[in-house]
Amino acid sequence: MKIVYYLFVLADKIVAKVPVGIIRALAHAGAGLYLLLFPRKRRQVEKNMRRALGPGATNEEVKQTALRAGRYYADYYVDIFWLPTQARESVLEKFGRINEAGLEAAVAAGKGLIVVLPHYGSWEAGAVYLSSLGPFAAVAEVLKPPELFDMFVRLRAGVGIDIFPYDSKPETRDRMVEALQSGTTLALLSDRDLKGTGVQVEFFGERTTLPPGPAVLAMRSGSPIVCVNVRNVDGGWVGHAMDPIRVEAEGDKDEIIARTMQQMAANLEVLIREDPAQWHMFMPAWPSDRE
């Protein structure tokens, strides 16, 4: 995995010196080549795009959406390195907002907010906006080698994100609850369950599982949940916030979590379908794909 780390170090240095338009063009070309050279991966992307597009989508529409998905995924990686080099004011000027009133009111209430996102668009641009409202943190997968994880922590600190590692330690979850109760906004990417051990939901018309972390944290902290996306548009981004989900603190825990997770799945469907090509779902996420 060291080679991956060195490639990211190289990318970090290139982005600092080469115009971003050139970098995006090269990244788009590389994404297209990748999907061409790895047909099994391309077919999986097409399966996922067909789910998001719906049963009325034609084969050609699915194929073109999958190719666009590769380009948007490349844009996401470019933005990881490029956004920390930009002034916060410049990013905010290019960041549009849809239905943000409920989200901003929840932040202003000072009781913490759980932001649930799909792997979609360039969500680091949304982090610039969210961190402008108050203390902001996110949960991130622990990457290997450790140097790579440290690099991502540094890059994300550059756009205002404090990082909680995604691990199974009770003390990490306790720290998240404490941060929420002190007024922090906490973001979790919640549209796929890599271990397949989460809560069952219906997602794009098919049963699968999603990680229950947002619902559990909401019950423990009393913080509301807001599902959001950050969509790339010409020369900027648009963040769309769904209405807050209020989670009961008392009652049958399993029922509350199951109901909350299904609400989240329905909201994520709406957000992803705004432009399925911006959904970075390049892996099996339903049991039928893993079998």
Secondary structure as UniProt FT lines:
FT   HELIX           2..15
FT   TURN            16..17
FT   HELIX           20..37
FT   HELIX           39..53
FT   TURN            55..56
FT   HELIX           59..82
FT   HELIX           83..85
FT   HELIX           88..93
FT   STRAND          95..98
FT   HELIX           101..108
FT   TURN            109..110
FT   STRAND          113..117
FT   HELIX           123..133
FT   STRAND          136..141
FT   HELIX           146..157
FT   TURN            158..160
FT   STRAND          162..166
FT   HELIX           170..181
FT   TURN            182..183
FT   STRAND          185..189
FT   TURN            194..195
FT   STRAND          199..203
FT   TURN            204..205
FT   STRAND          206..210
FT   HELIX           213..221
FT   STRAND          225..233
FT   TURN            234..235
FT   STRAND          236..241
FT   HELIX           253..272
FT   TURN            273..274
FT   HELIX           276..278
FT   HELIX           287..290
//
